[in-house]
Amino acid sequence: MNLPENLIKGVISDIYKDVIMDVKLPDDTVVPAFCPEIDYIKNLYAKGVEVWMSSVSHPQRHLKYEIQLINKGDGLILVNPCYIEDLFVEAFHAGVLSDFSEYTDLRKIEYGESVVRANFEFSKGRNKKCYVYLVGINNKIGPNVVFPSYISFYEMEMFEELRQLRKKGHETAVVLIVPRMDCSGVKFVWSLDQIAAAKIFDEAKNGLNFFCYGCNINQRSVTISKKIKILY
């Protein structure tokens, strides 16, 4: 998947709002930029970190720059989660999603359908289906990206919906997308949020599959490139 053309490189000079960074451009101009990924802001962002931004021309947007990539020194990280679904579709058509190789079709679940929490439906023929919820994970501790850091009410409802779909005979899966190149693995941990970890552990025991895929990233494009084994 191609990133916006003509990304603008800068360096974070200040962090003064949860979703706003001051970025110094090569000509020493400082501009405010919107940060679309705020869940792990303390781990991702710091003064001096390189960023690549796109220019936003929408007349109702007060901030004219949006951060797409950062580099903390060990590799590029895609911080805009809006691309996750497009990356997933592209990876399916490229044959990268080995956990779903038995399925022939993939479609995005649209607003107003009976299934409301899952993102995608895999199918093969009329009866074979698998419903998928996508989530990008970025929280790195040591060499690994770790999860779960928290669980939302939306995700609690998602787990219940997927449980009901399994009762109807369908497969269900949560797919973790790791949009960074500076990690050696992905690890399930109990230490960050024990309630979230217990919920995920219980859902896995009851038939919910968890898979993980990593990305190749450069300043022009991002692709899902490989399956990553989840460490427990």
Buried (B, 14 or more C-beta within 10 A) or exposed (E): BEBBEEBBBBBBBEBEEEEBBBBBBEEEEEBBBBBEBEEBBEEBBEEEBBBBBBEBEEEEEEBBBBBBBBBBEEEBBBBBBEBBBEBBBBBBEEEBBEBBEEBEEBEEBEEEEEBEBBBBBBBEEEEBBBBBBBBBBBBBBEEBBBBBBEBEEEBEEBBEBBBEBBEEEBBBBBBBBBBBBBBEBBBBBEEBBEEBBEBBBEBBEEEBBBBBBBBEBEEEEBBBBBBBEBEE
